């Protein structure tokens, strides 16, 4: 069994995320690893086709990123995650998670998997993308979603 030094935990703030967090804390303790929590704010510009111009002063992505930083810090404090770091990125979740893992030299990515339907029956699309793009180990935690 591998001994992980740096765990990257992909946080999605879903109500099922507690299951993923518990597994991550367990892995952190077993491996005495450093842990970084990452949340990716999906780029809202992708939702607009240009037909509906957004006011230039509306910086939704930055506001969502600030909210995410606050939520991540609350999660770190609530669960007393000693020496845990946090990072918020804006972009495509699977690509940003893998990029951050590479930058931090993380050797394990932990991500929740919301199995839904069709081709993503076994893994959610973000978890599936991370699994295929990552250079390090990926632990996908199956969570039940309504």
C-alpha positions as CSV (number, residue, x, y, z in Angstrom):
1,X,0.0,0.0,0.0
2,X,1.3,3.4,-1.0
3,X,2.3,6.0,1.6
4,X,0.9,9.3,0.5
5,X,2.6,12.5,1.4
6,X,0.2,15.1,0.0
7,X,-3.5,14.6,-0.5
8,X,-5.6,16.9,-2.7
9,X,-9.2,16.8,-1.6
10,X,-11.7,18.1,-4.2
11,X,-14.5,19.8,-2.4
12,X,-17.9,20.3,-4.1
13,X,-20.0,21.5,-1.1
14,X,-22.8,19.0,-1.9
15,X,-24.8,17.7,1.1
16,X,-23.2,14.2,0.4
17,X,-19.7,15.6,0.7
18,X,-19.4,14.7,4.4
19,X,-18.8,11.0,3.4
20,X,-15.9,12.1,1.2
21,X,-14.5,14.3,3.9
22,X,-14.5,11.5,6.5
23,X,-12.6,9.2,4.1
24,X,-10.1,12.0,3.3
25,X,-9.4,12.7,7.0
26,X,-9.0,8.9,7.6
27,X,-6.4,8.8,4.7
28,X,-4.6,11.9,6.0
29,X,-4.2,10.3,9.5
30,X,-3.1,6.9,8.1
31,X,-0.5,8.5,5.9
32,X,0.4,11.4,8.2
33,X,0.0,13.4,5.0
34,X,-0.4,17.1,4.2
35,X,-3.8,17.9,2.9
36,X,-5.0,20.7,0.6
37,X,-8.7,21.3,0.0
38,X,-9.5,22.6,-3.5
39,X,-12.8,23.9,-4.8
40,X,-13.3,24.9,-8.4
41,X,-15.8,27.6,-9.3
42,X,-17.0,26.6,-12.8
43,X,-16.4,29.5,-15.1
44,X,-19.8,31.2,-15.5
45,X,-18.8,32.8,-18.8
46,X,-19.3,29.4,-20.3
47,X,-23.0,29.6,-19.5
48,X,-23.5,32.6,-21.7
49,X,-23.5,32.5,-25.4
50,X,-23.0,36.2,-26.0
51,X,-26.7,36.7,-26.7
52,X,-27.2,38.0,-23.2
53,X,-24.4,40.4,-22.4
54,X,-23.4,40.5,-18.7
55,X,-22.8,43.9,-17.1
56,X,-19.1,44.5,-16.9
57,X,-19.2,45.2,-13.1
58,X,-20.8,41.8,-12.4
59,X,-17.9,39.7,-11.5
60,X,-19.8,36.6,-10.4
61,X,-16.9,34.2,-10.6
62,X,-14.8,36.3,-8.2
63,X,-17.8,36.5,-5.7
64,X,-18.3,32.8,-5.9
65,X,-14.6,32.2,-5.3
66,X,-14.6,34.4,-2.2
67,X,-17.7,32.5,-0.9
68,X,-15.9,29.2,-1.5
69,X,-12.8,30.4,0.4
70,X,-15.0,31.2,3.4
71,X,-16.7,27.8,3.2
72,X,-13.4,26.0,2.9
73,X,-11.9,27.8,5.9
74,X,-15.1,27.0,7.9
75,X,-14.7,23.3,6.9
76,X,-11.0,23.3,8.0
77,X,-11.9,24.9,11.3
78,X,-15.0,22.8,12.0
79,X,-13.1,19.5,11.4
80,X,-9.9,20.8,13.1
81,X,-7.8,19.9,10.0
82,X,-4.4,20.7,11.3
83,X,-2.0,22.1,8.7
84,X,-4.6,21.8,5.9
85,X,-4.4,24.4,3.2
86,X,-7.1,25.6,0.8
87,X,-7.2,26.7,-2.8
88,X,-10.0,28.0,-4.9
89,X,-9.7,28.0,-8.7
90,X,-12.0,29.2,-11.5
91,X,-12.3,27.1,-14.6
92,X,-13.3,23.5,-15.6
93,X,-13.3,21.4,-12.4
94,X,-11.6,18.3,-13.8
95,X,-8.8,20.3,-15.5
96,X,-8.2,22.6,-12.5
97,X,-8.2,19.7,-10.0
98,X,-5.6,17.9,-12.1
99,X,-3.5,21.1,-12.6
100,X,-3.5,21.9,-8.9
101,X,-2.5,18.3,-8.1
102,X,0.4,18.6,-10.5
103,X,1.5,22.0,-9.1
104,X,1.4,20.8,-5.5
105,X,3.0,17.4,-6.3
106,X,0.0,15.8,-4.7
107,X,0.3,12.0,-4.8
108,X,-3.4,11.3,-4.1
109,X,-6.5,13.1,-5.3
110,X,-9.7,12.3,-3.3
111,X,-13.0,13.2,-5.0
112,X,-16.6,12.4,-4.6
113,X,-18.4,10.4,-7.3
114,X,-22.0,11.1,-7.9
115,X,-23.0,8.2,-10.1
116,X,-26.1,9.2,-12.1
117,X,-27.1,7.7,-15.4
118,X,-25.9,6.8,-18.9
119,X,-22.2,6.8,-19.5
120,X,-21.6,8.4,-16.1
121,X,-23.3,5.6,-14.3
122,X,-20.2,4.5,-12.4
123,X,-18.5,7.9,-12.0
124,X,-19.6,11.5,-12.2
125,X,-18.2,13.4,-15.1
126,X,-15.8,15.4,-13.0
127,X,-14.5,12.3,-11.1
128,X,-14.3,10.4,-14.4
129,X,-12.3,13.3,-16.0
130,X,-9.9,13.5,-13.1
131,X,-9.4,9.7,-13.1
132,X,-8.4,9.8,-16.7
133,X,-6.3,13.0,-16.6
134,X,-4.5,12.7,-13.3
135,X,-0.8,11.5,-13.1
136,X,-1.2,10.4,-9.5
137,X,-3.6,8.0,-7.7
138,X,-7.2,9.0,-7.5
139,X,-9.6,7.8,-4.8
140,X,-13.2,8.3,-6.0
141,X,-15.6,8.0,-3.1
142,X,-19.1,6.8,-4.2
143,X,-21.8,9.1,-2.7
144,X,-25.5,8.7,-2.9
145,X,-27.3,11.6,-4.5
146,X,-31.1,12.1,-4.8
